[in-house]
Amino acid sequence: MSVRAAIEEATRDSYARVVATLIRITGDWDLAEDCAQDALAVALEKWPAAGVPENPGAWLLTVARNRALDVLRRASLERRKVAELAHLPLDPPSPAHDDRLRLIFTCCHPALSLPARVALTLRTIAGLPTAAIARAFLVTEPTMTRRLTRAKTKIAQAGIAYRVPSGAALTERLPSVLGVLYLLFNHGYGAGGETSFADEAVRLTRLLARLMPEQSEVAGLLALCLIQHSRRHARRDDSGALLTLAEQDRSRWDHAMIAEGLAALPDPGGPYALQARIAACHTRETTDWPQIAALYDRLAAVVPSPVVQLNRAVAYGYAQSPATGLTMLAEARVAGALDGYPYALAAEADLTARAGHTPAAVALFEQAAAAAHSPAEAQALLRRATELTSDT
């Protein structure tokens, strides 16, 4: 393994632990991040000549701790913090008291806005550069820096405890954490997203599952992300165009990741586990649409959202008939929540085409393309319209 690869691996495995540990001791988010970054810079400077240490994570924590000690001493801050840092053990803490778990729950606190939770998670836990996060949010780097600063300030001013909640509080807070991780995954998995974000979401969800093995919904989210992410290399053709599930080369799917996802599935499970079971149905040689429709019935009873109702309509459109799907889609649209939603237009277009109403389907595909969230999605939808026109 090259030195750079070793540093990248140490960053993935240890960066969040180093930052979380220093935050716990000093209470200073900026100091913790700066010292962790300094440790990585020192590693990049020294490891090529001295070699990669036997325990890279402990090495980084030692350097970061010493850097924090220097800063605290120069600033004449609290002696207690200096003493705690000086005697900080380098052995990893037990999973029940892992500082990374405290950090995840703090970054995902519901007192923060959802965008702030996602950005803070990417910066503090995943260690992504502020510039990369800014690009994902379509803002400038200074703007993102200010947002991150405001989020950290709110944590301090609101007195948000740096701890893992327990009992009823854990039940209330865990959905916020899982929601952030799932949003992060979808941001990277979407047609216009950065794949690295989906990779980070999978890595962080794996970490959370290791730290909280008793939480079935954590396992359900991990299973869902793994099964979905297993198709990442098959979702586009050689020209970069998006491919539907039916068009994908299944030999390019990551079958080891699928197996890991299936093994993680809890039974019984909540909404994430139900979605994972639906995704698992697509991994079989022949998709079991009646089972998918039944699973959507269960999911709709727990999460009666317009998007779930949309997907349920599509499932019934394949399990029974396009006419059934179109009727259910019309019912899901009654409240108006799906108006102008590109995926609803695309679903209606597909069901309409399968029902044999080609001109109407072409028009719907073109409407969906105009409302699409990314150029890749728009191109895929226009391709469907073109294919229908050429077949007539």
N, C-alpha and C positions, 0 to 999 in steps of 0.2 A: 504494500500500500504506500502511495506517495505521501509526502508530508502534507501537501495541500488536502489530499483526500482524508488524511487522519484528522486534520483540523476541522474539516467540514463535518466529519462523523462526530468529533468531540462537541462541536457546536450543537448538532442535533440532539445528542444524548445529554449534554451537561449544561448548556447555556441557561436553560430555564431554572435548573437546580441552583446554579450559582447566583443568578439574579434573585430568586425567591429567598434563598438563605440570607443574602445581604439585606434584602428588604425587611425580613423578620427581625434582624439584629439592629439595623440602623433606622428603619422607618423611612428611609430616604430613597424614593424610587429612582430619581435621576442619578444619585451616587451609585446605586447598585448596578444600573445599566452601564454607566460610564466605566466602572471598574471591571465589569464583565467584558466589555469591549476592549479595554486596555489589556486584559489577560489574553484575549485572542490575538491582539496585535503582537504581544510579546512572544506568544507561541509561534506565530508566523516568522518572527525574527530569529528565534533561538532553535527551534526544532530542526531546521534543515542541517545545522552543524552538530547539535548535541544529540539528535535522534528523538524519536517520539517516546515520551515517558511511559512506564509500564501502566500507570493509572492516569490517563490524560485528564479525566474529570477532577480528580483530587489535585492535580498540578494546577489546573485552571482556577480552582477554588482557592488554593494557597496564594497564587499570584493576585487574584482579585481581592482576597482578604487583606493581604499586605498593602495593596494599593489603597483600600478603604481606610486601613489603619493610618497610613501616611496623611491622607486627606483629613481625617478626623483629628489627628494630633495637631496638624498645622492650623486647623480651624478652632482648636481648643474646645471641642465639643464635649459632651458628657463623658466623664471618666468611666461610667458603667458600661457604655456602649463600646468603648475602647477595650475594656477588660473582657467583655463578652466575645468580641471579635478575636482577641488575642488567644482565647482558650476555645475557640470554635472547633469542634471535632470534625475531622475530615471524612469519617465514615458516613455513608448514607444513612439518614434516619429511617425509622420503620415506616412502612407504607401508611399506617394510620396517622402519622404525624408528618408526612412528607410536605416540605415547604412548597413544592410545586402545586400540590392540591390546594393549599391555602391561596396561592397566587391565582390559580384558575378561578376560584370562587370570588376572589376580590375583583379581578378584571371583569367578570361577568355579572357583577352586582346589578340588580334591577334598578337601583337608584340612578345608574348611568343610562344614557340613551343607547339604543341598540347599535347604531353606527360606532359610538364611542367604545362599546364593549368589544366589537369586532376588531377595531383598530388597535385597542390596547392589548388584546390577546395576541394579535399578529406581532406587535412590537416587543412586548415584554416576555411573552412565553415562547413564541416561535422565533424571536430574534431577527425578524425581517427588517431591512433598512426602512427608515421613514419614507425615503423616496419611492420605494416599491409600493408601499401602502398608499401613498398619495396617488400614484398612477392608477391603482385599482379603484380608488374613490373619485378619480377624475378631478383632483384638486392639486394645487401646487404644494411643494414640499413645506414651505413656511406655513401654509394654511394647516396642513396636517400636523406639523409640530405644535401649533397653537392648540389644536383640538386635543392632542395627547396631553399637553400641559394642563388644559382645563379639566380633563378627566382625572388626572392625578390630584389636582387641587381639590376637586370635588370629593374624592376619596378621603383626603385629609380633613377638609372642612366639615364633611358630614359625619366624621368619626366612624367610617366603615371599618369594622373589625377585620383584622388580618387573620382569619381563621376559617376552618371548615364548619359550617353549621351542623347541628345535630337534631335528632328527633323530628318534630313537625317542621322546624325551620329548614332542615335539609330537604324534606319533601317539597317545600315551597320554592326553594332556591334552585334545586337541581334542574328543573325544566329550562330555566334561564341559561344555565351553562350549556346544556345540550342544544338549545336553540341557537346559541352563538356558534357552536361547532358545526351544526348542520348548515347554517347560513354560510359559514366559511367554506364548507365543502361545496355547496351549490354554486357559490361565487367562482370557484375554481373549475367546477365540472361543467358549467354552462358553456355554450358555444363560443361566447366572447370572453370567457374568463381566463385567468392565469392558472395553468395546471399546477403550479407550485403551491397555490393556495389549497387545492384539493388534497395534495400530498401532505401538507401541514395538518389539515383537518383530520386525515386518517391517522397521522402520527400522534396527534394530541388525543384523539379518541382512544387509540390503543393505550396511551399512557393513563388516561382516566379509567379505562377498564381494568388495568393492572392495579391501580390505586384504590378502586372501589368495586371489587369483584362481586360484592353482594347486591349491587344495584342492577336489576334486570334491564332497565331502560337504557343504561349505558351500554350494556352488551347488545341491545337491540339496535342502537344507533351505530355501533361499530360494525355489526353485521350488514346493515343497510349500506353504509359507506363503502365497505369492502366489496360487496357484490356489485354495486354500481360502478365503482372505480375499476373493477376488473376489465371493463370494456373500453378503457381509455385509449388503447392503441388501435382499436378497430373502428372507432367512431368516424373516421375520415378516410377518404380514398387517397390515392397518390397525389391528386391535384389539390387536396385540402378540403374537398367538399364533404359536408356532413352526410352520413349514411344512417338510414333507419335501422332498427334492430333486424328486420328481415333481410336487409342488404349487407349486413356486416359479416365478415369472415370470422366464424366462431373459433377457428384455430388460433386467432390472434388474441383471444381473450386470455386473461391471466387466471388459469384454472387453479393455481395454488392459492390465489387470493379468494377465489370463489369458495374453495374448500375451507379456508380460514373463516370466511363469513358465515358459512353454513354451520360450522362447528361452534361459532359464537352465539348463534340464535338461542335466546332463552325461551322456555316453554313453561307457563304461558308468558306472554309479553304484552307490552302496551303498544301505543301507536307506531313507534319506530320499528318494533319487532314485526308488526303487521305489514308495514311497508317493505321490510326486508324479505318477508315471506312472499310478497307479491313480486319483488325483484327476482327472488330465487326461482319463481315459476318460469321466468324467461330464460333461465340457464339450461333448461331441459331441451332435449332434442326437438320435442313438439310442445309448444306453449299450451298450457292447460287453462284456457280462457274461462270455463265454468268455475274453476277453483279461484281464479283471480277475481271474478265477479263476486263470489261468496266472501272472499277476503275484504273486498271493498265494502260490502254490506256491513261487515264487522267494524271496519275503520270508520265508515260514515256514522255509525252509532256512537263512536267515541269522539271523533273529530268531524262534526257536520259542517265542514267548510265548503265554500263554492268550488275550490280546486279539487277537493276529494270527490265531490258530486260530479264534477266534470270527468275525472278519471274513471269513476264508477260507470258513467254513461258510455264511455269508450269501451270499457270491459264488456258491458252487456251488448254493445254493438257487435262485438266479435263472438261472444258466447252464445247469443241468440240470433239477432238480425240487425242490420243497419237501421231499420225502421225503429226498432226498440231503442237503440242507442240515441237516435235523433229525438225521439219523444222524451227520453230522460234528460237529454241535454237542454231541451226547451224548458223543462220543469226546473232545472238547475239555474236557468237564466232569469227566472221570474223576478228575483229581487234586483236584478240589474248589476250584480257584482262582477259578472263576466263580460260586460259590454266592452268591446274594443280589445279584449284580452287576446293576444295573438294565438295562444295555444287553444283557446276555445274556438276561434275561427278555423284553425288548422284541423282540429278534431271534427268540427262540423263539415269541413271540406272533404276529409277522408271518408266519413260516413256517407256523405252525399254521393261521392264518387262510387263507393261500393254499392250504393242503392241504384246506380245506373243513371243518375242525373248529371251528366258530364258538364254541360254549359254552366250550371249553377255551381258545381264543384270548382271549376276553373276560376270563376269569379271570386269564390270564397278563398281559394288558395292565394289569389292575387291580393285580396284584402288582408289576409294574414301576413303576407310578405311585407306589405306596407307598414304593418304595425309591429313587425318583428323587432326583437331586442338586440340583434346583432346582424351584420352583413352576411355571416355564414348561414344563419337561420333563414334570412330572406332569400338567399340564393337557393337553398334547398327547397323552399316552398315554391318558388318560381319554377324550379326544375320539375316539380310535380305537376304544376299547371301546364307546362310545355309538353310533358309526356302524355297527359290526358288529351291535349289538343291534337297531338300527332297520331294518337290511336283512333281518333274518330274519322 
